[in-house]
Amino acid sequence: MEEMQASMEEWGRTILDYSPKLVAGVIVLVVGMKVAGRVVKFIRSKMEKGPLGPEMVPFIMSIINALLKMVVILVAAGIIGVKIASFMTLLAAMTFAIGMSLQGSLANVASGILILIFKPYKNGDFISIGDHNGMVREIQIINTIITSFDNEDIIIPNASAISDVIVNSTGNDGYVRIDFDVHMPYDESFDKVKKIILNQLSAVDEVLQDPAPMVGIKAFESHTIVVTVRPYATIRNYETAFFKCTEAVKHGLGKNNIKMSYSEGIELGDIGE
């Protein structure tokens, strides 16, 4: 009984001795985290006004945020009485273990750095990576987020992005070519069909006149002539322009009574409006 009472008294003295340090450490931790958050916001606001691109700021700020919070934790641990050398050794061991288990994530981080340095694409670019295409919304440390025409966010690991074929459609003045074909019977005048198609395309607001739309014969098949239609539109208007162009061409051919090939060109009939 006396031993238990002595032990409790010793624990009580230990708690009393460490209480000020513990309270001070907790205060430093809480206040330090809030100060670190404000510092990060201040630095971010300054960097966003600087020469760095919008892709670099989130990447750099995530690193600064992690470093500041680590400093706060180390200071608080030192006040409480934790030996920093032992703490750093434990932290290094934990970092190594985590690094070994997250080799794929580290590859994504390294790829993210390469993307920010060499800039194969940037925020706002319309890109295709593998089977995915869309507008780049954000380049993060591990992932690249693109928004598709369906307004879906597609999250692509940076390592996959940089190892795959990247098609950036924004680099060349921000416009792309629209392609679709029209099947014309041999007994129709190509010059007449071409003129009708070009007139219809000129009435579509989304179609660019520089470069000018192109209409030409793509192939001679057994029962039909394949006419290819190639107008240009900005990337943002691509989908709208495509549907308006096909609709306009269909109306124009029908209005001018151009014959169309049905059943692989064997039968001829009016296309209608």
Secondary structure as the mmCIF struct_conf table of DSSP 4:
data_model
#
loop_
_struct_conf.conf_type_id
_struct_conf.id
_struct_conf.beg_label_comp_id
_struct_conf.beg_label_asym_id
_struct_conf.beg_label_seq_id
_struct_conf.end_label_comp_id
_struct_conf.end_label_asym_id
_struct_conf.end_label_seq_id
HELX_RH_AL_P HELX_RH_AL_P1 GLU A 2 GLU A 48
TURN_TY1_P TURN_TY1_P1 LYS A 49 LYS A 49
BEND BEND1 GLY A 50 LEU A 52
TURN_TY1_P TURN_TY1_P2 PRO A 54 GLU A 55
HELX_RH_AL_P HELX_RH_AL_P2 MET A 56 ILE A 80
TURN_TY1_P TURN_TY1_P3 GLY A 81 GLY A 81
HELX_RH_AL_P HELX_RH_AL_P3 ILE A 84 SER A 101
TURN_TY1_P TURN_TY1_P4 LEU A 102 LEU A 102
HELX_RH_AL_P HELX_RH_AL_P4 GLN A 103 PHE A 118
BEND BEND2 PRO A 120 TYR A 121
TURN_TY1_P TURN_TY1_P5 ASN A 123 GLY A 124
STRN STRN1 PHE A 126 ILE A 129
TURN_TY1_P TURN_TY1_P6 GLY A 130 ASP A 131
STRN STRN2 HIS A 132 ILE A 139
BEND BEND3 ILE A 141 ILE A 142
STRN STRN3 ASN A 143 THR A 147
TURN_TY1_P TURN_TY1_P7 PHE A 149 ASP A 150
BEND BEND4 ASN A 151 ASN A 151
STRN STRN4 ASP A 153 PRO A 157
HELX_RH_AL_P HELX_RH_AL_P5 ASN A 158 SER A 163
BEND BEND5 ASP A 164 ASP A 164
STRN STRN5 ILE A 166 ASN A 168
BEND BEND6 SER A 169 THR A 170
TURN_TY1_P TURN_TY1_P8 GLY A 171 GLY A 174
STRN STRN6 TYR A 175 ARG A 177
STRN STRN7 PHE A 180 MET A 184
TURN_TY1_P TURN_TY1_P9 TYR A 186 ASP A 187
BEND BEND7 GLU A 188 GLU A 188
HELX_RH_AL_P HELX_RH_AL_P6 PHE A 190 SER A 202
TURN_TY1_P TURN_TY1_P10 ALA A 203 ALA A 203
TURN_TY1_P TURN_TY1_P11 ASP A 205 GLU A 206
BEND BEND8 VAL A 207 VAL A 207
STRN STRN8 LEU A 208 LEU A 208
BEND BEND9 GLN A 209 PRO A 211
HELX_LH_PP_P HELX_LH_PP_P1 ALA A 212 PRO A 213
STRN STRN9 MET A 214 PHE A 220
BEND BEND10 SER A 222 HIS A 223
STRN STRN10 ILE A 225 ARG A 230
STRN STRN11 TYR A 232 THR A 234
HELX_RH_3T_P HELX_RH_3T_P1 ILE A 235 ASN A 237
HELX_RH_AL_P HELX_RH_AL_P7 TYR A 238 LYS A 255
TURN_TY1_P TURN_TY1_P12 ASN A 256 ASN A 257
STRN STRN12 LYS A 259 TYR A 262
TURN_TY1_P TURN_TY1_P13 SER A 263 ILE A 266
STRN STRN13 GLU A 267 ASP A 270
#
